[in-house]
Amino acid sequence: MNVSREMVLALIPVIVLNYGLAAYCIIDMVKRGRPRYLPKAAWIPIVLFVQIFGSVAYLLLGRNHDTA
């Protein structure tokens, strides 16, 4: 597989957004109380290793909306 320089440059914003979303989710977890459905120790690896789907799953399912 030949990866061109243009392809790598096009993927940089996607990579930055992905890690920014994961960082937001982890900071949100630390600031809030206990997340729904799973403990924080389970949500953090899901957010980090399942990439965008883990972050979206945390925001939709795990985020406790009662406390700010």
N, C-alpha and C positions, 0 to 999 in steps of 0.2 A: 504494500500500500504506500503510495507516494503522497505525503502530506505537504502541501504547498505552504508557502509563507502567508499567502492571503487567507488561507483557511485557518491557520493558527491565529492570525490577527482578528479574524471574524469571530473566533470563539472566546477571545479574552473578555468581552463584555458579559457573555453568558456565564463564564466562570466566576467573574467578580460578583455578579448578581446572585449566583448560587451561594457563594460563601457569605455574602452579605445577609441573605435571607436566613441562612443557618445561624449566623451570629446573632441576628435579631431574635430568633426563636430561643436560643440558649439564654440570652440576656433576659428575655421575657420570662423564661422559666425560673431564673434565679430571683427576679424581683417579685413574682407572684407567689401565691401559696402553692399547695399541692395541686398538680395537674389532674385532670379527669382521666379515668380508666387505667392509667399506668403510673408508677412512681417516676420521679425525675431521673433516677438511675437507668430506667428503661427508655425514656424519651430521648435522652441525650445521644446515645448511640444510634437510635433510629434517625434522628435529625442529621447526624454527621455522616452516616454511612449509606443511607438510602437516598441521598442527594435531595433533589427538589420534592420528590413525593413524601419523604419523611417530614420535611418542613411544612408542607401543605397539610399533611395529616395531623401534625401537632396543632397548627392554627385552627383547623376545622374541628378536630375531635378532642385534643388534649388540653387546649387552653381553657382555663377556668375563667369564665366571664363574670363571675360574681365579685371577685376582688380585683382591685386595680393596683 
